[in-house]
Amino acid sequence: MQKNGRGHRKNLAAIARQAMIERGLEPDFPPEVRREVALMASQARTGESVRDLRGLLWASIDNDDSRDLDQLTVAEPLGGGRLRVLVAVADVDGRVERGTAIDGHAARNTTSVYTAAAIFPMLPEKLSTDLTSLNEAEDRVAVVADLVFEEDGTRAEAELYRAQVRNRAQLAYHSVAAWLENEGPPPRKVQEVPGLDEQLRLQDRIAQLLHDLRHRHGALGLETIEARPVFDGDDLADLEVDRKDRAKQIIEDFMIAANGATAAFLEAHRFPTLRRVLRAPERWGRIVDLASRLGERLPKEPDSGALELFLGRRRKADPTGFPDLSLSVVKLIGKGEYALDLPGDEPPGHFGLAVRDYTHSTAPNRRFPDLITQRLVKAALDGAAVPYTVAELSALAEHCTLKEDDATKVERRVRKSAAALLLESRIGERFDAIVSGASPKGTWVRLLHPPVEGRMERGASGLDVGDRVRVELIGTDVERGFIDFARA
């Protein structure tokens, strides 16, 4: 491992590549995929009944460096207090046919993998950042979720169809959020595109409405700390906490609404659905114990509404320790998964979002389950047969869950290596920390700054989650992503 600020990005990219291979993910596109991309036709398959919605004020909001744009949004007020939201999703299926080498590679990895130093896209960049990306000033075919809400935020109507769209402005979360929260000027494109400022403020108002309604129904307001490596050129400079903001909330709440409407659409057409589910937590009793230690009482049976009220009280009582409480709850709730839902079945729903109908449909450039769902939706729109057998969908649900977990572990591994790299020259320094995990397997602490987590190798006796402690850094291992502390 090179030190002294030289080649950090290259070294972390090598760690990421090796982690991909160890997890059974393919970091590179095989030759047959590259050949298919080179021979790809200039026109996509569009199908029938494509509406022309290019005149609407569509815009994208994504990460500052995103080039694979999956969604556009636009909204308008209707009479009687109703509100309309349209979410356009890139028609990836129009370019990526089942049975091709491109489809096969996407089905093996099932997701793009985003690490600190390198991105391993699910689809070749000629597709994901060009032909199937909803790029600014380009006409594209999309699958549109057309949603109407009552003035209290409940969904009144929903329709899915194909349409031509045109992105008027590619925007970034950070600058849009700073403007909406009165902490910065409007982004340049918001100033340049007539009406875009009013459009974004309307979307912000609707998103706040949907967000508040979801949380009144029991959606969980969790807030974990995730540090994002910041580079100065190719050298690692710092770790920056990736926080939620109002621009991200617009996209989050609109995508949740579109995904719910898509699941309901397929159910209404008697199609099987690849649901995204989070089952009621098996370790609910441990969550009850956790609340009890903080002087709170939760019901004996899983209740997302009661848990959300508890979380809201703790956020106000202890904002500094709330991310660590959130992390404990996240671990006890368990992981989301993909599950096949057949017509007539009762889906398990999503405990964390407090919704019954939920699928993944809004990121087909980045996630294979979304591409599967898009193919199901298009078949239903065309009155065609279900394009997958029940056995295929069941196997894909299990495979996508496993590969998503592999991708998450790769991303986490690289974040840990980046943190170890940032701290390797600071052995012997002391830091203020909070205990983030305590079990028979060990005790972990999170530094207040930089926001990294490591294991307590000495002096952990008597410590429990939430305790404040002064620690000394005693060792790092960049290759394995280990950071070791002792009680100071």
MARTI-199519 format. One record per residue (C-alpha): residue number from 1; residue in one letter; x negated, y, z. Coordinates in steps of 0.05 Angstrom, whole numbers, plus 5000, padded with zeros to 4 digits. Layout:
N
rec k:NUM; r:A; X:X; Y:Y; Z:Z
...
// end
This chain:
488
rec k:1; r:M; X:5000; Y:5000; Z:5000
rec k:2; r:Q; X:4971; Y:5067; Z:4979
rec k:3; r:K; X:4969; Y:5121; Z:5032
rec k:4; r:N; X:4954; Y:5195; Z:5039
rec k:5; r:G; X:5014; Y:5216; Z:4997
rec k:6; r:R; X:4994; Y:5179; Z:4934
rec k:7; r:G; X:5039; Y:5135; Z:4893
rec k:8; r:H; X:5096; Y:5129; Z:4944
rec k:9; r:R; X:5151; Y:5123; Z:4892
rec k:10; r:K; X:5113; Y:5071; Z:4852
rec k:11; r:N; X:5099; Y:5029; Z:4914
rec k:12; r:L; X:5171; Y:5032; Z:4938
rec k:13; r:A; X:5195; Y:5014; Z:4868
rec k:14; r:A; X:5150; Y:4952; Z:4870
rec k:15; r:I; X:5180; Y:4933; Z:4938
rec k:16; r:A; X:5250; Y:4943; Z:4909
rec k:17; r:R; X:5235; Y:4900; Z:4848
rec k:18; r:Q; X:5207; Y:4843; Z:4891
rec k:19; r:A; X:5267; Y:4848; Z:4938
rec k:20; r:M; X:5314; Y:4842; Z:4878
rec k:21; r:I; X:5279; Y:4779; Z:4855
rec k:22; r:E; X:5280; Y:4749; Z:4925
rec k:23; r:R; X:5355; Y:4761; Z:4928
rec k:24; r:G; X:5368; Y:4727; Z:4861
rec k:25; r:L; X:5382; Y:4793; Z:4825
rec k:26; r:E; X:5354; Y:4808; Z:4756
rec k:27; r:P; X:5315; Y:4874; Z:4757
rec k:28; r:D; X:5306; Y:4875; Z:4681
rec k:29; r:F; X:5352; Y:4864; Z:4622
rec k:30; r:P; X:5336; Y:4801; Z:4582
rec k:31; r:P; X:5317; Y:4805; Z:4508
rec k:32; r:E; X:5386; Y:4784; Z:4483
rec k:33; r:V; X:5418; Y:4842; Z:4521
rec k:34; r:R; X:5369; Y:4891; Z:4489
rec k:35; r:R; X:5384; Y:4862; Z:4420
rec k:36; r:E; X:5459; Y:4871; Z:4430
rec k:37; r:V; X:5450; Y:4943; Z:4452
rec k:38; r:A; X:5407; Y:4958; Z:4391
rec k:39; r:L; X:5461; Y:4930; Z:4345
rec k:40; r:M; X:5520; Y:4963; Z:4381
rec k:41; r:A; X:5571; Y:4997; Z:4336
rec k:42; r:S; X:5581; Y:5072; Z:4341
rec k:43; r:Q; X:5656; Y:5065; Z:4354
rec k:44; r:A; X:5687; Y:5031; Z:4413
rec k:45; r:R; X:5749; Y:4986; Z:4412
rec k:46; r:T; X:5806; Y:5032; Z:4433
rec k:47; r:G; X:5869; Y:4990; Z:4426
rec k:48; r:E; X:5938; Y:5019; Z:4416
rec k:49; r:S; X:5977; Y:5077; Z:4447
rec k:50; r:V; X:5921; Y:5123; Z:4465
rec k:51; r:R; X:5946; Y:5191; Z:4489
rec k:52; r:D; X:5908; Y:5255; Z:4477
rec k:53; r:L; X:5893; Y:5290; Z:4543
rec k:54; r:R; X:5831; Y:5327; Z:4521
rec k:55; r:G; X:5865; Y:5393; Z:4533
rec k:56; r:L; X:5867; Y:5383; Z:4609
rec k:57; r:L; X:5815; Y:5414; Z:4655
rec k:58; r:W; X:5778; Y:5349; Z:4670
rec k:59; r:A; X:5714; Y:5352; Z:4711
rec k:60; r:S; X:5667; Y:5302; Z:4744
rec k:61; r:I; X:5637; Y:5308; Z:4814
rec k:62; r:D; X:5581; Y:5260; Z:4831
rec k:63; r:N; X:5511; Y:5258; Z:4861
rec k:64; r:D; X:5463; Y:5311; Z:4838
rec k:65; r:D; X:5422; Y:5261; Z:4797
rec k:66; r:S; X:5479; Y:5216; Z:4772
rec k:67; r:R; X:5480; Y:5201; Z:4698
rec k:68; r:D; X:5530; Y:5143; Z:4698
rec k:69; r:L; X:5596; Y:5181; Z:4704
rec k:70; r:D; X:5655; Y:5135; Z:4716
rec k:71; r:Q; X:5711; Y:5183; Z:4734
rec k:72; r:L; X:5742; Y:5250; Z:4718
rec k:73; r:T; X:5797; Y:5283; Z:4758
rec k:74; r:V; X:5849; Y:5337; Z:4747
rec k:75; r:A; X:5910; Y:5360; Z:4785
rec k:76; r:E; X:5971; Y:5404; Z:4778
rec k:77; r:P; X:6029; Y:5427; Z:4822
rec k:78; r:L; X:6099; Y:5403; Z:4803
rec k:79; r:G; X:6167; Y:5429; Z:4822
rec k:80; r:G; X:6198; Y:5414; Z:4890
rec k:81; r:G; X:6130; Y:5413; Z:4926
rec k:82; r:R; X:6107; Y:5352; Z:4888
rec k:83; r:L; X:6034; Y:5346; Z:4866
rec k:84; r:R; X:6004; Y:5309; Z:4807
rec k:85; r:V; X:5934; Y:5278; Z:4805
rec k:86; r:L; X:5904; Y:5244; Z:4745
rec k:87; r:V; X:5842; Y:5200; Z:4751
rec k:88; r:A; X:5808; Y:5180; Z:4686
rec k:89; r:V; X:5763; Y:5119; Z:4689
rec k:90; r:A; X:5712; Y:5103; Z:4634
rec k:91; r:D; X:5736; Y:5049; Z:4587
rec k:92; r:V; X:5675; Y:5004; Z:4594
rec k:93; r:D; X:5713; Y:4944; Z:4568
rec k:94; r:G; X:5719; Y:4980; Z:4501
rec k:95; r:R; X:5644; Y:4970; Z:4493
rec k:96; r:V; X:5628; Y:4909; Z:4534
rec k:97; r:E; X:5665; Y:4847; Z:4509
rec k:98; r:R; X:5672; Y:4784; Z:4549
rec k:99; r:G; X:5622; Y:4730; Z:4531
rec k:100; r:T; X:5568; Y:4776; Z:4506
rec k:101; r:A; X:5498; Y:4777; Z:4535
rec k:102; r:I; X:5512; Y:4846; Z:4564
rec k:103; r:D; X:5573; Y:4819; Z:4600
rec k:104; r:G; X:5534; Y:4758; Z:4624
rec k:105; r:H; X:5479; Y:4801; Z:4656
rec k:106; r:A; X:5531; Y:4846; Z:4689
rec k:107; r:A; X:5567; Y:4784; Z:4715
rec k:108; r:R; X:5503; Y:4757; Z:4745
rec k:109; r:N; X:5482; Y:4820; Z:4783
rec k:110; r:T; X:5554; Y:4846; Z:4791
rec k:111; r:T; X:5531; Y:4916; Z:4812
rec k:112; r:S; X:5481; Y:4970; Z:4800
rec k:113; r:V; X:5428; Y:4973; Z:4855
rec k:114; r:Y; X:5409; Y:5043; Z:4879
rec k:115; r:T; X:5343; Y:5046; Z:4917
rec k:116; r:A; X:5302; Y:5104; Z:4940
rec k:117; r:A; X:5250; Y:5098; Z:4885
rec k:118; r:A; X:5285; Y:5062; Z:4827
rec k:119; r:I; X:5355; Y:5047; Z:4801
rec k:120; r:F; X:5371; Y:4979; Z:4772
rec k:121; r:P; X:5434; Y:4991; Z:4731
rec k:122; r:M; X:5485; Y:4937; Z:4719
rec k:123; r:L; X:5492; Y:4959; Z:4646
rec k:124; r:P; X:5438; Y:4983; Z:4599
rec k:125; r:E; X:5428; Y:5058; Z:4602
rec k:126; r:K; X:5449; Y:5068; Z:4530
rec k:127; r:L; X:5518; Y:5047; Z:4555
rec k:128; r:S; X:5522; Y:5069; Z:4628
rec k:129; r:T; X:5492; Y:5138; Z:4618
rec k:130; r:D; X:5515; Y:5150; Z:4546
rec k:131; r:L; X:5567; Y:5110; Z:4508
rec k:132; r:T; X:5609; Y:5089; Z:4568
rec k:133; r:S; X:5595; Y:5149; Z:4611
rec k:134; r:L; X:5645; Y:5206; Z:4615
rec k:135; r:N; X:5592; Y:5257; Z:4598
rec k:136; r:E; X:5604; Y:5331; Z:4594
rec k:137; r:A; X:5629; Y:5358; Z:4528
rec k:138; r:E; X:5640; Y:5288; Z:4499
rec k:139; r:D; X:5707; Y:5258; Z:4476
rec k:140; r:R; X:5717; Y:5191; Z:4510
rec k:141; r:V; X:5772; Y:5139; Z:4517
rec k:142; r:A; X:5792; Y:5125; Z:4589
rec k:143; r:V; X:5842; Y:5087; Z:4630
rec k:144; r:V; X:5883; Y:5139; Z:4668
rec k:145; r:A; X:5919; Y:5131; Z:4734
rec k:146; r:D; X:5973; Y:5185; Z:4733
rec k:147; r:L; X:5997; Y:5195; Z:4805
rec k:148; r:V; X:6053; Y:5239; Z:4834
rec k:149; r:F; X:6056; Y:5254; Z:4908
rec k:150; r:E; X:6109; Y:5284; Z:4952
rec k:151; r:E; X:6090; Y:5346; Z:4991
rec k:152; r:D; X:6073; Y:5303; Z:5052
rec k:153; r:G; X:6023; Y:5262; Z:5012
rec k:154; r:T; X:6064; Y:5198; Z:5001
rec k:155; r:R; X:6060; Y:5169; Z:4931
rec k:156; r:A; X:6124; Y:5179; Z:4892
rec k:157; r:E; X:6106; Y:5155; Z:4823
rec k:158; r:A; X:6047; Y:5122; Z:4788
rec k:159; r:E; X:6033; Y:5105; Z:4715
rec k:160; r:L; X:5972; Y:5074; Z:4681
rec k:161; r:Y; X:5955; Y:5085; Z:4608
rec k:162; r:R; X:5898; Y:5097; Z:4559
rec k:163; r:A; X:5880; Y:5167; Z:4538
rec k:164; r:Q; X:5827; Y:5209; Z:4505
rec k:165; r:V; X:5793; Y:5256; Z:4554
rec k:166; r:R; X:5738; Y:5308; Z:4553
rec k:167; r:N; X:5695; Y:5327; Z:4612
rec k:168; r:R; X:5693; Y:5403; Z:4617
rec k:169; r:A; X:5642; Y:5406; Z:4674
rec k:170; r:Q; X:5593; Y:5357; Z:4705
rec k:171; r:L; X:5590; Y:5379; Z:4778
rec k:172; r:A; X:5550; Y:5356; Z:4839
rec k:173; r:Y; X:5575; Y:5342; Z:4909
rec k:174; r:H; X:5526; Y:5386; Z:4946
rec k:175; r:S; X:5539; Y:5451; Z:4909
rec k:176; r:V; X:5615; Y:5441; Z:4904
rec k:177; r:A; X:5619; Y:5425; Z:4978
rec k:178; r:A; X:5577; Y:5485; Z:4998
rec k:179; r:W; X:5624; Y:5530; Z:4958
rec k:180; r:L; X:5688; Y:5498; Z:4984
rec k:181; r:E; X:5663; Y:5504; Z:5056
rec k:182; r:N; X:5642; Y:5577; Z:5046
rec k:183; r:E; X:5569; Y:5561; Z:5055
rec k:184; r:G; X:5545; Y:5577; Z:4984
rec k:185; r:P; X:5564; Y:5610; Z:4918
rec k:186; r:P; X:5608; Y:5576; Z:4867
rec k:187; r:P; X:5568; Y:5530; Z:4821
rec k:188; r:R; X:5550; Y:5561; Z:4755
rec k:189; r:K; X:5599; Y:5518; Z:4715
rec k:190; r:V; X:5655; Y:5536; Z:4763
rec k:191; r:Q; X:5642; Y:5608; Z:4746
rec k:192; r:E; X:5636; Y:5595; Z:4671
rec k:193; r:V; X:5697; Y:5550; Z:4659
rec k:194; r:P; X:5762; Y:5590; Z:4663
rec k:195; r:G; X:5810; Y:5563; Z:4715
rec k:196; r:L; X:5761; Y:5512; Z:4744
rec k:197; r:D; X:5756; Y:5547; Z:4811
rec k:198; r:E; X:5832; Y:5544; Z:4822
rec k:199; r:Q; X:5832; Y:5472; Z:4797
rec k:200; r:L; X:5780; Y:5449; Z:4847
rec k:201; r:R; X:5814; Y:5485; Z:4905
rec k:202; r:L; X:5879; Y:5450; Z:4887
rec k:203; r:Q; X:5843; Y:5383; Z:4886
rec k:204; r:D; X:5812; Y:5399; Z:4953
rec k:205; r:R; X:5880; Y:5415; Z:4983
rec k:206; r:I; X:5911; Y:5351; Z:4957
rec k:207; r:A; X:5852; Y:5309; Z:4981
rec k:208; r:Q; X:5859; Y:5339; Z:5051
rec k:209; r:L; X:5933; Y:5321; Z:5049
rec k:210; r:L; X:5919; Y:5249; Z:5028
rec k:211; r:H; X:5863; Y:5242; Z:5078
rec k:212; r:D; X:5906; Y:5266; Z:5137
rec k:213; r:L; X:5963; Y:5220; Z:5117
rec k:214; r:R; X:5917; Y:5159; Z:5113
rec k:215; r:H; X:5888; Y:5172; Z:5181
rec k:216; r:R; X:5956; Y:5182; Z:5212
rec k:217; r:H; X:5971; Y:5112; Z:5185
rec k:218; r:G; X:5908; Y:5084; Z:5218
rec k:219; r:A; X:5851; Y:5093; Z:5168
rec k:220; r:L; X:5787; Y:5093; Z:5208
rec k:221; r:G; X:5746; Y:5157; Z:5213
rec k:222; r:L; X:5677; Y:5125; Z:5220
rec k:223; r:E; X:5613; Y:5165; Z:5214
rec k:224; r:T; X:5548; Y:5127; Z:5209
rec k:225; r:I; X:5480; Y:5158; Z:5197
rec k:226; r:E; X:5445; Y:5138; Z:5133
rec k:227; r:A; X:5379; Y:5171; Z:5117
rec k:228; r:R; X:5362; Y:5184; Z:5044
rec k:229; r:P; X:5288; Y:5190; Z:5024
rec k:230; r:V; X:5268; Y:5257; Z:4995
rec k:231; r:F; X:5210; Y:5260; Z:4947
rec k:232; r:D; X:5163; Y:5316; Z:4928
rec k:233; r:G; X:5145; Y:5292; Z:4859
rec k:234; r:D; X:5125; Y:5219; Z:4870
rec k:235; r:D; X:5107; Y:5229; Z:4943
rec k:236; r:L; X:5154; Y:5215; Z:5001
rec k:237; r:A; X:5166; Y:5281; Z:5038
rec k:238; r:D; X:5223; Y:5269; Z:5087
rec k:239; r:L; X:5286; Y:5231; Z:5104
rec k:240; r:E; X:5352; Y:5269; Z:5097
rec k:241; r:V; X:5417; Y:5249; Z:5129
rec k:242; r:D; X:5470; Y:5237; Z:5076
rec k:243; r:R; X:5533; Y:5268; Z:5106
rec k:244; r:K; X:5605; Y:5269; Z:5084
rec k:245; r:D; X:5632; Y:5334; Z:5056
rec k:246; r:R; X:5695; Y:5361; Z:5024
rec k:247; r:A; X:5672; Y:5348; Z:4953
rec k:248; r:K; X:5658; Y:5275; Z:4969
rec k:249; r:Q; X:5726; Y:5272; Z:5004
rec k:250; r:I; X:5761; Y:5295; Z:4940
rec k:251; r:I; X:5732; Y:5236; Z:4901
rec k:252; r:E; X:5739; Y:5187; Z:4959
rec k:253; r:D; X:5813; Y:5201; Z:4970
rec k:254; r:F; X:5831; Y:5205; Z:4896
rec k:255; r:M; X:5795; Y:5139; Z:4883
rec k:256; r:I; X:5830; Y:5105; Z:4941
rec k:257; r:A; X:5897; Y:5129; Z:4913
rec k:258; r:A; X:5879; Y:5106; Z:4842
rec k:259; r:N; X:5856; Y:5038; Z:4867
rec k:260; r:G; X:5920; Y:5028; Z:4907
rec k:261; r:A; X:5963; Y:5047; Z:4848
rec k:262; r:T; X:5923; Y:4999; Z:4803
rec k:263; r:A; X:5933; Y:4941; Z:4851
rec k:264; r:A; X:6008; Y:4956; Z:4854
rec k:265; r:F; X:6011; Y:4961; Z:4778
rec k:266; r:L; X:5982; Y:4892; Z:4768
rec k:267; r:E; X:6027; Y:4863; Z:4822
rec k:268; r:A; X:6088; Y:4893; Z:4787
rec k:269; r:H; X:6066; Y:4860; Z:4722
rec k:270; r:R; X:6058; Y:4793; Z:4758
rec k:271; r:F; X:5984; Y:4792; Z:4744
rec k:272; r:P; X:5932; Y:4763; Z:4792
rec k:273; r:T; X:5890; Y:4816; Z:4826
rec k:274; r:L; X:5818; Y:4817; Z:4849
rec k:275; r:R; X:5832; Y:4853; Z:4914
rec k:276; r:R; X:5782; Y:4890; Z:4957
rec k:277; r:V; X:5800; Y:4868; Z:5028
rec k:278; r:L; X:5777; Y:4879; Z:5099
rec k:279; r:R; X:5811; Y:4830; Z:5144
rec k:280; r:A; X:5833; Y:4845; Z:5216
rec k:281; r:P; X:5769; Y:4837; Z:5257
rec k:282; r:E; X:5757; Y:4770; Z:5290
rec k:283; r:R; X:5714; Y:4805; Z:5342
rec k:284; r:W; X:5769; Y:4852; Z:5363
rec k:285; r:G; X:5760; Y:4831; Z:5436
rec k:286; r:R; X:5689; Y:4859; Z:5434
rec k:287; r:I; X:5716; Y:4925; Z:5407
rec k:288; r:V; X:5765; Y:4926; Z:5465
rec k:289; r:D; X:5707; Y:4915; Z:5514
rec k:290; r:L; X:5667; Y:4970; Z:5481
rec k:291; r:A; X:5725; Y:5019; Z:5490
rec k:292; r:S; X:5735; Y:4995; Z:5562
rec k:293; r:R; X:5662; Y:5013; Z:5579
rec k:294; r:L; X:5678; Y:5083; Z:5556
rec k:295; r:G; X:5740; Y:5088; Z:5599
rec k:296; r:E; X:5789; Y:5075; Z:5542
rec k:297; r:R; X:5841; Y:5021; Z:5532
rec k:298; r:L; X:5858; Y:4986; Z:5466
rec k:299; r:P; X:5913; Y:4935; Z:5454
rec k:300; r:K; X:5896; Y:4861; Z:5457
rec k:301; r:E; X:5913; Y:4850; Z:5383
rec k:302; r:P; X:5879; Y:4886; Z:5325
rec k:303; r:D; X:5911; Y:4954; Z:5314
rec k:304; r:S; X:5877; Y:5003; Z:5266
rec k:305; r:G; X:5921; Y:5061; Z:5288
rec k:306; r:A; X:5901; Y:5053; Z:5361
rec k:307; r:L; X:5828; Y:5045; Z:5341
rec k:308; r:E; X:5830; Y:5109; Z:5300
rec k:309; r:L; X:5859; Y:5148; Z:5358
rec k:310; r:F; X:5803; Y:5121; Z:5403
rec k:311; r:L; X:5751; Y:5141; Z:5351
rec k:312; r:G; X:5780; Y:5211; Z:5345
rec k:313; r:R; X:5775; Y:5221; Z:5420
rec k:314; r:R; X:5703; Y:5196; Z:5423
rec k:315; r:R; X:5683; Y:5240; Z:5364
rec k:316; r:K; X:5704; Y:5301; Z:5405
rec k:317; r:A; X:5676; Y:5276; Z:5471
rec k:318; r:D; X:5607; Y:5255; Z:5446
rec k:319; r:P; X:5592; Y:5280; Z:5375
rec k:320; r:T; X:5518; Y:5262; Z:5381
rec k:321; r:G; X:5530; Y:5190; Z:5401
rec k:322; r:F; X:5590; Y:5180; Z:5355
rec k:323; r:P; X:5550; Y:5155; Z:5295
rec k:324; r:D; X:5521; Y:5099; Z:5338
rec k:325; r:L; X:5590; Y:5081; Z:5365
rec k:326; r:S; X:5614; Y:5080; Z:5293
rec k:327; r:L; X:5558; Y:5034; Z:5273
rec k:328; r:S; X:5576; Y:4986; Z:5330
rec k:329; r:V; X:5649; Y:4986; Z:5307
rec k:330; r:V; X:5629; Y:4975; Z:5235
rec k:331; r:K; X:5588; Y:4914; Z:5254
rec k:332; r:L; X:5645; Y:4886; Z:5296
rec k:333; r:I; X:5698; Y:4897; Z:5243
rec k:334; r:G; X:5657; Y:4858; Z:5192
rec k:335; r:K; X:5646; Y:4866; Z:5118
rec k:336; r:G; X:5694; Y:4878; Z:5062
rec k:337; r:E; X:5701; Y:4824; Z:5009
rec k:338; r:Y; X:5734; Y:4808; Z:4943
rec k:339; r:A; X:5793; Y:4761; Z:4946
rec k:340; r:L; X:5839; Y:4734; Z:4893
rec k:341; r:D; X:5913; Y:4753; Z:4903
rec k:342; r:L; X:5964; Y:4715; Z:4863
rec k:343; r:P; X:6034; Y:4739; Z:4845
rec k:344; r:G; X:6081; Y:4728; Z:4902
rec k:345; r:D; X:6026; Y:4723; Z:4955
rec k:346; r:E; X:6021; Y:4773; Z:5012
rec k:347; r:P; X:5952; Y:4807; Z:5007
rec k:348; r:P; X:5912; Y:4814; Z:5071
rec k:349; r:G; X:5902; Y:4889; Z:5058
rec k:350; r:H; X:5845; Y:4933; Z:5080
rec k:351; r:F; X:5840; Y:4943; Z:5155
rec k:352; r:G; X:5792; Y:5001; Z:5152
rec k:353; r:L; X:5833; Y:5041; Z:5101
rec k:354; r:A; X:5900; Y:5019; Z:5131
rec k:355; r:V; X:5928; Y:5001; Z:5063
rec k:356; r:R; X:5962; Y:4939; Z:5036
rec k:357; r:D; X:5947; Y:4948; Z:4962
rec k:358; r:Y; X:5875; Y:4959; Z:4945
rec k:359; r:T; X:5827; Y:4938; Z:4890
rec k:360; r:H; X:5763; Y:4965; Z:4859
rec k:361; r:S; X:5778; Y:4996; Z:4791
rec k:362; r:T; X:5745; Y:5065; Z:4787
rec k:363; r:A; X:5671; Y:5049; Z:4775
rec k:364; r:P; X:5665; Y:4998; Z:4718
rec k:365; r:N; X:5597; Y:5024; Z:4697
rec k:366; r:R; X:5570; Y:5006; Z:4765
rec k:367; r:R; X:5611; Y:4947; Z:4792
rec k:368; r:F; X:5632; Y:4884; Z:4756
rec k:369; r:P; X:5697; Y:4875; Z:4797
rec k:370; r:D; X:5720; Y:4942; Z:4769
rec k:371; r:L; X:5707; Y:4917; Z:4698
rec k:372; r:I; X:5747; Y:4854; Z:4712
rec k:373; r:T; X:5804; Y:4896; Z:4739
rec k:374; r:Q; X:5801; Y:4941; Z:4678
rec k:375; r:R; X:5808; Y:4881; Z:4632
rec k:376; r:L; X:5869; Y:4857; Z:4672
rec k:377; r:V; X:5901; Y:4927; Z:4668
rec k:378; r:K; X:5890; Y:4933; Z:4593
rec k:379; r:A; X:5919; Y:4863; Z:4581
rec k:380; r:A; X:5980; Y:4882; Z:4622
rec k:381; r:L; X:5988; Y:4948; Z:4583
rec k:382; r:D; X:5984; Y:4909; Z:4517
rec k:383; r:G; X:6032; Y:4855; Z:4539
rec k:384; r:A; X:5977; Y:4804; Z:4530
rec k:385; r:A; X:5960; Y:4742; Z:4570
rec k:386; r:V; X:5917; Y:4745; Z:4632
rec k:387; r:P; X:5845; Y:4745; Z:4606
rec k:388; r:Y; X:5818; Y:4702; Z:4663
rec k:389; r:T; X:5841; Y:4636; Z:4692
rec k:390; r:V; X:5857; Y:4631; Z:4766
rec k:391; r:A; X:5796; Y:4587; Z:4776
rec k:392; r:E; X:5751; Y:4639; Z:4741
rec k:393; r:L; X:5779; Y:4696; Z:4783
rec k:394; r:S; X:5771; Y:4657; Z:4848
rec k:395; r:A; X:5698; Y:4640; Z:4831
rec k:396; r:L; X:5684; Y:4712; Z:4810
rec k:397; r:A; X:5713; Y:4739; Z:4876
rec k:398; r:E; X:5665; Y:4696; Z:4916
rec k:399; r:H; X:5606; Y:4710; Z:4871
rec k:400; r:C; X:5617; Y:4786; Z:4871
rec k:401; r:T; X:5621; Y:4787; Z:4947
rec k:402; r:L; X:5555; Y:4749; Z:4953
rec k:403; r:K; X:5518; Y:4791; Z:4902
rec k:404; r:E; X:5544; Y:4856; Z:4933
rec k:405; r:D; X:5514; Y:4833; Z:4999
rec k:406; r:D; X:5448; Y:4818; Z:4964
rec k:407; r:A; X:5447; Y:4887; Z:4932
rec k:408; r:T; X:5463; Y:4920; Z:4999
rec k:409; r:K; X:5405; Y:4883; Z:5032
rec k:410; r:V; X:5357; Y:4905; Z:4976
rec k:411; r:E; X:5378; Y:4978; Z:4985
rec k:412; r:R; X:5371; Y:4973; Z:5061
rec k:413; r:R; X:5303; Y:4939; Z:5055
rec k:414; r:V; X:5276; Y:4997; Z:5013
rec k:415; r:R; X:5305; Y:5049; Z:5060
rec k:416; r:K; X:5269; Y:5014; Z:5118
rec k:417; r:S; X:5204; Y:5011; Z:5078
rec k:418; r:A; X:5210; Y:5086; Z:5062
rec k:419; r:A; X:5221; Y:5101; Z:5136
rec k:420; r:A; X:5160; Y:5059; Z:5155
rec k:421; r:L; X:5119; Y:5094; Z:5102
rec k:422; r:L; X:5139; Y:5163; Z:5128
rec k:423; r:L; X:5119; Y:5144; Z:5199
rec k:424; r:E; X:5056; Y:5102; Z:5187
rec k:425; r:S; X:5010; Y:5162; Z:5200
rec k:426; r:R; X:5045; Y:5179; Z:5265
rec k:427; r:I; X:5027; Y:5119; Z:5308
rec k:428; r:G; X:5023; Y:5140; Z:5381
rec k:429; r:E; X:5071; Y:5199; Z:5375
rec k:430; r:R; X:5131; Y:5203; Z:5421
rec k:431; r:F; X:5203; Y:5216; Z:5401
rec k:432; r:D; X:5272; Y:5227; Z:5431
rec k:433; r:A; X:5318; Y:5169; Z:5412
rec k:434; r:I; X:5385; Y:5136; Z:5426
rec k:435; r:V; X:5396; Y:5062; Z:5435
rec k:436; r:S; X:5434; Y:5039; Z:5373
rec k:437; r:G; X:5437; Y:4964; Z:5386
rec k:438; r:A; X:5427; Y:4916; Z:5444
rec k:439; r:S; X:5436; Y:4841; Z:5441
rec k:440; r:P; X:5398; Y:4777; Z:5459
rec k:441; r:K; X:5363; Y:4784; Z:5392
rec k:442; r:G; X:5332; Y:4850; Z:5412
rec k:443; r:T; X:5342; Y:4924; Z:5425
rec k:444; r:W; X:5341; Y:4978; Z:5371
rec k:445; r:V; X:5335; Y:5053; Z:5377
rec k:446; r:R; X:5349; Y:5110; Z:5328
rec k:447; r:L; X:5304; Y:5171; Z:5329
rec k:448; r:L; X:5340; Y:5238; Z:5331
rec k:449; r:H; X:5290; Y:5264; Z:5279
rec k:450; r:P; X:5270; Y:5236; Z:5232
rec k:451; r:P; X:5334; Y:5193; Z:5232
rec k:452; r:V; X:5302; Y:5125; Z:5229
rec k:453; r:E; X:5316; Y:5061; Z:5267
rec k:454; r:G; X:5267; Y:5012; Z:5296
rec k:455; r:R; X:5259; Y:4956; Z:5346
rec k:456; r:M; X:5240; Y:4965; Z:5419
rec k:457; r:E; X:5182; Y:4917; Z:5429
rec k:458; r:R; X:5167; Y:4938; Z:5501
rec k:459; r:G; X:5207; Y:4970; Z:5556
rec k:460; r:A; X:5277; Y:4952; Z:5532
rec k:461; r:S; X:5300; Y:4922; Z:5598
rec k:462; r:G; X:5362; Y:4955; Z:5625
rec k:463; r:L; X:5377; Y:4994; Z:5561
rec k:464; r:D; X:5446; Y:4992; Z:5528
rec k:465; r:V; X:5479; Y:5022; Z:5468
rec k:466; r:G; X:5486; Y:5098; Z:5475
rec k:467; r:D; X:5429; Y:5107; Z:5525
rec k:468; r:R; X:5381; Y:5164; Z:5512
rec k:469; r:V; X:5308; Y:5144; Z:5516
rec k:470; r:R; X:5238; Y:5171; Z:5502
rec k:471; r:V; X:5198; Y:5124; Z:5458
rec k:472; r:E; X:5128; Y:5117; Z:5430
rec k:473; r:L; X:5115; Y:5093; Z:5359
rec k:474; r:I; X:5068; Y:5033; Z:5365
rec k:475; r:G; X:5069; Y:5002; Z:5296
rec k:476; r:T; X:5096; Y:5001; Z:5225
rec k:477; r:D; X:5097; Y:4950; Z:5168
rec k:478; r:V; X:5116; Y:4983; Z:5102
rec k:479; r:E; X:5119; Y:4919; Z:5062
rec k:480; r:R; X:5170; Y:4887; Z:5109
rec k:481; r:G; X:5203; Y:4953; Z:5131
rec k:482; r:F; X:5187; Y:4943; Z:5205
rec k:483; r:I; X:5182; Y:5001; Z:5255
rec k:484; r:D; X:5164; Y:4984; Z:5327
rec k:485; r:F; X:5172; Y:5026; Z:5390
rec k:486; r:A; X:5155; Y:5022; Z:5463
rec k:487; r:R; X:5188; Y:5059; Z:5520
rec k:488; r:A; X:5147; Y:5121; Z:5535
// end
